[in-house]
Amino acid sequence: MDLPACLGNFLRSQRCRIKPEDVGLVRSPESRRVPGLRREEVARLAGISPDYYARVEQGRAPRVSGSVLDRLARVLMLDGAGRAHFYWLARRGAAAPAGGGLHQIASSLSTLPVVVLNRGHDVVEWNPAGQALFAWHLLSSSDGTGRPHTRAESRPNLSRMLFLDPRTRALFGEWHTEAAWNVTLLRRAAEQEPQDPGLTGLVAELVAESPEFAELWQHPAKRAAAHPDADAPTWFTHPSVGPMRLNRALLEPGDASGTWALLFSAEPGSPSQRALDALLAKLPTDTGCGPDDAPESPCRGKLSR
């Protein structure tokens, strides 16, 4: 795949679909050779030079910052799936190693929550926005990198959080829908890697500890009945900023690492966008956490009793 060409084609197709008046520009009386926005208009709205935007669109910008990607995504009115695809093309085009593209996405984005997981739903990494959304009450890292501890028993686990932590359960406005989606993904991973001891151990633990997990795990029809559409939004009821309706995109590199990521975004200008902005505004400038910054939780490794 020619990633720079794919990125350029994507950006051109997105700017061509937007009318100037959609972004507050006055359409000039002179005829346009191309539909939609011109390159220089995109650049001006994003606060970058026309030459730099041209290099981005042509795949000649070696590394585009997360803030520039955020601004371009907003100008081009990308939804959650569109943003995910855009960031993926931009970061993979930077020749990241296998699995490294997800790390680059998580570490470079500041205005969108990103959570990177492994096959067993352990949190490999989340950016500050991702932790603020999912686990404001948990320790994410002792060194300020945003990466949870490398020891398996110290990592937060998304499935444990969902089924065993009442604070995470209360976070989701449609918990049963989210639970069915989570179990569906975990079941798929277990079928692909039936000998993975971490997966089999996690499933055995959740079956024993959560009757609701056991019911969904053992009855596919109940999973299917509650499973949302792939593009369905996720409803959050956050204790800091209240309800949010966020679009969710799932990123899967397709390599042997088994890592994947969740990326969340709100519709521009919506109440959910304002709530997400308020949540981001609460983030401290130093996101590093020490061992006393959060309570012990059943989300990390085995249950703490």
C-alpha positions as a printed NumPy array, in Angstrom:
array([[  0.   ,   0.   ,   0.   ],
       [  1.326,   3.463,  -0.934],
       [  0.466,   5.196,   2.342],
       [  1.451,   8.759,   1.325],
       [ -0.749,   8.421,  -1.766],
       [ -3.61 ,   7.036,   0.339],
       [ -3.303,   9.951,   2.766],
       [ -3.319,  12.468,  -0.07 ],
       [ -6.32 ,  10.865,  -1.745],
       [ -8.17 ,  10.839,   1.562],
       [ -7.496,  14.514,   2.299],
       [ -8.466,  15.585,  -1.217],
       [-11.708,  13.606,  -1.096],
       [-12.612,  15.099,   2.282],
       [-11.974,  18.731,   1.356],
       [-13.837,  18.298,  -1.928],
       [-17.03 ,  17.281,  -0.131],
       [-17.196,  20.433,   2.047],
       [-18.862,  23.573,   0.734],
       [-17.142,  26.863,   1.637],
       [-20.302,  28.129,   3.301],
       [-20.317,  25.03 ,   5.552],
       [-17.237,  26.378,   7.329],
       [-18.168,  30.061,   7.351],
       [-16.448,  31.128,   4.136],
       [-18.1  ,  33.408,   1.597],
       [-18.243,  31.776,  -1.817],
       [-16.515,  34.032,  -4.331],
       [-18.369,  34.853,  -7.549],
       [-15.557,  33.42 ,  -9.653],
       [-15.976,  29.832, -10.702],
       [-14.036,  27.092,  -8.919],
       [-12.058,  24.523, -10.824],
       [-12.664,  21.924,  -8.125],
       [-15.618,  21.351,  -5.809],
       [-15.301,  21.937,  -2.105],
       [-12.467,  23.692,  -0.311],
       [ -9.196,  24.775,  -1.853],
       [ -5.914,  23.77 ,  -0.268],
       [ -5.196,  27.301,   0.904],
       [ -8.635,  27.516,   2.524],
       [ -8.058,  24.319,   4.487],
       [ -4.657,  25.617,   5.552],
       [ -6.039,  28.977,   6.683],
       [ -8.858,  27.387,   8.681],
       [ -6.408,  24.962,  10.317],
       [ -3.923,  27.719,  11.157],
       [ -1.039,  26.35 ,   9.092],
       [  0.753,  27.621,   6.006],
       [ -0.542,  26.629,   2.552],
       [  2.898,  25.225,   1.702],
       [  2.917,  22.999,   4.777],
       [ -0.605,  21.731,   4.098],
       [  0.385,  20.968,   0.498],
       [  3.299,  18.886,   1.788],
       [  0.966,  17.03 ,   4.171],
       [ -1.469,  16.28 ,   1.363],
       [  1.35 ,  15.171,  -0.925],
       [  2.868,  12.906,   1.735],
       [  6.042,  15.015,   1.99 ],
       [  5.683,  16.094,   5.637],
       [  7.818,  13.619,   7.633],
       [  5.926,  13.885,  10.919],
       [  2.721,  15.849,  11.451],
       [  2.045,  16.866,  15.044],
       [ -1.047,  15.68 ,  16.873],
       [ -2.353,  19.24 ,  17.226],
       [ -2.186,  19.78 ,  13.455],
       [ -3.98 ,  16.48 ,  12.843],
       [ -6.67 ,  17.535,  15.319],
       [ -7.165,  20.893,  13.592],
       [ -7.325,  19.346,  10.126],
       [ -9.845,  16.765,  11.34 ],
       [-12.056,  19.535,  12.688],
       [-11.809,  21.649,   9.538],
       [-12.698,  18.616,   7.413],
       [-15.585,  17.719,   9.769],
       [-14.421,  14.131,  10.169],
       [-16.555,  11.821,  12.262],
       [-15.108,   9.196,  14.61 ],
       [-14.419,   6.634,  11.896],
       [-13.031,   9.291,   9.566],
       [-10.715,  10.641,  12.244],
       [ -9.483,   7.16 ,  13.089],
       [ -8.714,   6.433,   9.431],
       [ -7.004,   9.811,   9.   ],
       [ -4.787,   9.407,  12.074],
       [ -3.966,   5.857,  11.093],
       [ -2.841,   6.884,   7.605],
       [ -0.794,   9.778,   8.986],
       [  0.952,   7.699,  11.63 ],
       [  1.53 ,   4.574,   9.542],
       [  2.966,   6.811,   6.869],
       [  5.663,   7.769,   9.369],
       [  7.092,   4.238,   9.016],
       [  6.345,   3.157,  12.567],
       [  7.321,  -0.394,  13.552],
       [  4.671,  -3.078,  13.965],
       [  2.339,  -1.991,  16.742],
       [  4.146,   1.337,  17.014],
       [  1.52 ,   3.172,  14.998],
       [ -0.965,   2.756,  17.829],
       [  1.583,   4.063,  20.316],
       [  2.189,   7.106,  18.138],
       [ -1.544,   7.778,  17.854],
       [ -2.047,   7.505,  21.615],
       [  0.985,   9.597,  22.507],
       [  0.47 ,  12.373,  19.963],
       [ -3.258,  13.044,  20.288],
       [ -4.348,  15.332,  23.082],
       [ -7.973,  16.147,  22.268],
       [ -9.319,  12.64 ,  21.646],
       [ -9.417,   9.766,  24.155],
       [ -7.343,   6.804,  22.934],
       [ -6.971,   3.433,  24.686],
       [ -4.589,   0.752,  23.333],
       [ -5.274,  -2.847,  24.4  ],
       [ -3.915,  -6.333,  23.84 ],
       [ -5.868,  -9.499,  22.986],
       [ -6.838, -10.022,  26.612],
       [ -8.122,  -6.442,  26.967],
       [ -5.219,  -5.374,  29.191],
       [ -4.597,  -1.653,  28.778],
       [ -1.201,  -1.409,  27.103],
       [ -1.404,   2.365,  26.897],
       [ -3.833,   5.25 ,  27.112],
       [ -3.312,   8.925,  26.588],
       [ -4.33 ,  11.348,  29.37 ],
       [ -7.701,  11.918,  27.691],
       [ -8.287,   8.158,  27.527],
       [ -7.549,   7.697,  31.202],
       [ -9.673,  10.71 ,  32.141],
       [-12.592,   9.2  ,  30.238],
       [-12.327,   5.58 ,  31.371],
       [-10.373,   5.472,  34.597],
       [-10.046,   8.804,  36.335],
       [ -9.815,   6.839,  39.59 ],
       [ -6.965,   4.529,  38.545],
       [ -3.185,   4.698,  38.511],
       [ -2.06 ,   4.791,  34.873],
       [  1.702,   5.021,  35.189],
       [  4.316,   5.879,  37.75 ],
       [  6.655,   7.541,  35.266],
       [  4.347,   9.94 ,  33.432],
       [  4.604,   8.156,  30.084],
       [  0.929,   7.218,  29.884],
       [  1.857,   3.541,  29.74 ],
       [  0.418,   1.292,  32.445],
       [  2.838,  -0.908,  34.345],
       [  4.45 ,  -3.663,  32.288],
       [  3.685,  -6.363,  34.857],
       [  0.496,  -8.172,  33.859],
       [ -0.809,  -8.132,  37.416],
       [ -0.504,  -4.327,  37.529],
       [ -2.223,  -3.469,  34.27 ],
       [ -5.808,  -2.211,  34.178],
       [ -8.018,  -4.598,  32.216],
       [-11.001,  -3.253,  30.301],
       [-13.141,  -6.363,  30.779],
       [-12.475,  -6.507,  34.512],
       [-13.251,  -2.805,  34.746],
       [-16.544,  -3.276,  32.942],
       [-17.8  ,  -6.301,  34.878],
       [-16.157,  -6.   ,  38.295],
       [-15.736,  -2.296,  39.013],
       [-18.984,  -0.482,  39.963],
       [-17.477,   2.904,  39.041],
       [-16.788,   1.778,  35.485],
       [-20.209,   0.157,  35.275],
       [-21.856,   3.445,  36.252],
       [-19.826,   5.232,  33.563],
       [-21.771,   3.62 ,  30.714],
       [-25.276,   4.875,  30.033],
       [-26.103,   1.623,  28.214],
       [-24.061,  -0.847,  30.221],
       [-25.693,  -4.034,  28.892],
       [-24.993,  -2.988,  25.308],
       [-21.369,  -2.222,  26.139],
       [-21.015,  -5.503,  28.034],
       [-22.299,  -7.518,  25.068],
       [-19.887,  -5.744,  22.718],
       [-16.98 ,  -6.373,  25.084],
       [-17.754, -10.08 ,  25.413],
       [-18.128, -10.428,  21.645],
       [-14.623,  -9.024,  21.12 ],
       [-13.17 , -11.154,  23.904],
       [-14.837, -14.276,  22.498],
       [-13.379, -13.566,  19.063],
       [ -9.896, -13.184,  20.565],
       [-10.266, -16.441,  22.513],
       [-11.313, -18.313,  19.367],
       [ -8.296, -16.939,  17.49 ],
       [ -5.853, -17.773,  20.311],
       [ -7.4  , -20.734,  22.198],
       [ -4.109, -21.618,  23.927],
       [ -3.413, -18.136,  25.287],
       [ -3.106, -18.644,  29.075],
       [ -3.846, -15.011,  29.84 ],
       [ -7.103, -15.13 ,  27.911],
       [ -8.258, -18.445,  29.343],
       [ -7.408, -17.281,  32.861],
       [ -9.29 , -14.01 ,  32.406],
       [-12.375, -15.767,  31.055],
       [-12.362, -18.3  ,  33.903],
       [-12.064, -15.489,  36.441],
       [-14.893, -13.437,  34.947],
       [-17.19 , -16.452,  34.583],
       [-16.648, -17.201,  38.276],
       [-16.943, -13.606,  39.501],
       [-19.659, -12.134,  37.258],
       [-22.952, -13.964,  36.552],
       [-23.692, -11.398,  33.834],
       [-20.418, -12.141,  32.063],
       [-21.054, -15.892,  32.355],
       [-24.522, -15.466,  30.846],
       [-23.236, -13.476,  27.876],
       [-20.231, -15.756,  27.376],
       [-22.283, -18.941,  27.286],
       [-25.273, -17.696,  25.254],
       [-24.425, -16.187,  21.835],
       [-28.069, -15.268,  21.194],
       [-28.077, -12.94 ,  24.193],
       [-24.867, -11.312,  23.008],
       [-26.33 , -10.793,  19.554],
       [-29.563,  -9.323,  20.917],
       [-27.724,  -6.647,  22.899],
       [-24.788,  -6.114,  20.53 ],
       [-24.741,  -2.578,  19.037],
       [-24.098,  -1.697,  15.425],
       [-20.414,  -1.235,  14.681],
       [-20.922,   2.499,  14.159],
       [-23.283,   3.029,  17.103],
       [-22.25 ,   5.804,  19.502],
       [-21.285,   5.085,  23.093],
       [-23.138,   6.815,  25.903],
       [-21.063,   7.876,  28.897],
       [-22.275,   9.35 ,  32.177],
       [-19.055,  10.806,  33.495],
       [-18.873,  11.849,  37.161],
       [-16.911,  14.989,  36.259],
       [-18.785,  16.377,  33.249],
       [-22.041,  14.451,  32.963],
       [-23.502,  12.705,  29.891],
       [-21.602,  12.399,  26.617],
       [-22.499,  10.705,  23.343],
       [-19.197,   9.746,  21.719],
       [-18.446,   8.097,  18.411],
       [-16.172,   5.098,  18.737],
       [-13.646,   3.845,  16.198],
       [-11.786,   0.554,  16.513],
       [ -8.263,   0.454,  15.072],
       [ -6.68 ,  -2.91 ,  14.284],
       [ -3.182,  -2.912,  12.738],
       [ -3.511,  -6.437,  11.37 ],
       [ -0.018,  -7.394,  12.524],
       [  1.109, -10.164,  14.858],
       [  1.25 ,  -7.951,  17.942],
       [ -2.423,  -8.473,  18.76 ],
       [ -2.771,  -4.873,  19.901],
       [ -5.743,  -2.748,  18.932],
       [ -7.123,   0.602,  19.974],
       [-10.312,   2.477,  20.734],
       [-10.575,   6.119,  19.711],
       [-13.462,   8.359,  20.78 ],
       [-14.723,  11.645,  19.373],
       [-17.775,  13.868,  19.678],
       [-19.791,  15.597,  16.988],
       [-18.319,  19.097,  16.533],
       [-20.334,  21.784,  18.293],
       [-22.519,  19.307,  20.166],
       [-23.199,  19.269,  23.932],
       [-21.053,  16.135,  24.028],
       [-18.155,  18.029,  22.452],
       [-18.499,  20.728,  25.093],
       [-18.546,  18.086,  27.831],
       [-15.465,  16.383,  26.361],
       [-13.681,  19.74 ,  26.149],
       [-14.562,  20.363,  29.802],
       [-13.109,  16.973,  30.738],
       [ -9.887,  17.722,  28.86 ],
       [ -9.656,  21.11 ,  30.558],
       [ -9.528,  19.317,  33.909],
       [ -6.393,  17.399,  32.971],
       [ -3.312,  18.457,  34.953],
       [ -0.298,  19.639,  33.011],
       [  1.722,  16.842,  34.663],
       [ -0.154,  13.618,  34.02 ],
       [  2.301,  11.388,  35.839],
       [  0.849,   9.468,  38.768],
       [  2.482,   8.014,  41.808],
       [  1.472,   4.904,  43.72 ],
       [ -0.607,   6.933,  46.178],
       [ -2.595,   8.822,  43.547],
       [ -5.289,   6.199,  43.081],
       [ -6.861,   3.432,  45.14 ],
       [ -6.314,  -0.222,  44.578],
       [ -8.922,  -1.575,  42.212],
       [-10.202,  -4.911,  40.908],
       [ -9.366,  -3.599,  37.459],
       [ -5.653,  -4.316,  37.869],
       [ -4.629,  -7.94 ,  37.64 ],
       [ -6.391, -10.329,  39.997],
       [ -9.148,  -9.061,  42.203],
       [ -8.116,  -7.221,  45.341],
       [-10.201,  -8.503,  48.227]])
